[in-house]
Amino acid sequence: MLTDRGTFFGPLHEPRGMFDGSDEKSPHEPDEFDPDSLGPGGFDTDSLGPEVPSAPDPPESDDADPAVRGLFWWLVLLANVALLAASLGIMFVVFQGWWALGTQLALAGLILGLYVYYRVTRFQSD
């Protein structure tokens, strides 16, 4: 029921605080926040447990065999090409209906991916 004293949801309220331009504090507003109340505040972090180990220094890139490094980057390049070809092939078939091109690209990506898998497993077995 609507009356002149308010709305269906309750009485009309005049805006207070930041909306009416006055600096009067609302009774619902909390006290000023003290950021120093957070944090350890004298808590001894060394008493939490054993010391956290540090990571070892990474080896220099000159330590790797140049043949292994070259094979790695060649296989990374081939894997990226395989993923791109397979993805584009599937998208050409699904979205454009280009079965010939899409199938060729998807099969090329699959063959390249299998070759990368074969070379990685052969390298790991040596």
Secondary structure in CASP SS format (residue, H / E / C, confidence):
PFRMAT SS
TARGET T0000
AUTHOR 0000-0000-0000
METHOD secondary structure of the structure
MODEL  1
M C 1.00
L C 1.00
T E 1.00
D C 1.00
R C 1.00
G E 1.00
T E 1.00
F C 1.00
F C 1.00
G E 1.00
P E 1.00
L C 1.00
H C 1.00
E C 1.00
P C 1.00
R C 1.00
G H 1.00
M H 1.00
F H 1.00
D C 1.00
G C 1.00
S C 1.00
D C 1.00
E C 1.00
K C 1.00
S C 1.00
P C 1.00
H C 1.00
E C 1.00
P C 1.00
D C 1.00
E C 1.00
F C 1.00
D C 1.00
P H 1.00
D H 1.00
S H 1.00
L C 1.00
G C 1.00
P C 1.00
G C 1.00
G C 1.00
F C 1.00
D C 1.00
T H 1.00
D H 1.00
S H 1.00
L H 1.00
G C 1.00
P C 1.00
E C 1.00
V C 1.00
P C 1.00
S C 1.00
A C 1.00
P C 1.00
D C 1.00
P C 1.00
P C 1.00
E C 1.00
S H 1.00
D H 1.00
D H 1.00
A C 1.00
D C 1.00
P H 1.00
A H 1.00
V H 1.00
R H 1.00
G H 1.00
L H 1.00
F H 1.00
W H 1.00
W H 1.00
L H 1.00
V H 1.00
L H 1.00
L H 1.00
A H 1.00
N H 1.00
V H 1.00
A H 1.00
L H 1.00
L H 1.00
A H 1.00
A H 1.00
S H 1.00
L H 1.00
G H 1.00
I H 1.00
M H 1.00
F H 1.00
V H 1.00
V H 1.00
F H 1.00
Q H 1.00
G C 1.00
W C 1.00
W H 1.00
A H 1.00
L H 1.00
G H 1.00
T H 1.00
Q H 1.00
L H 1.00
A H 1.00
L H 1.00
A H 1.00
G H 1.00
L H 1.00
I H 1.00
L H 1.00
G H 1.00
L H 1.00
Y H 1.00
V H 1.00
Y H 1.00
Y H 1.00
R H 1.00
V H 1.00
T H 1.00
R H 1.00
F H 1.00
Q H 1.00
S H 1.00
D C 1.00
END
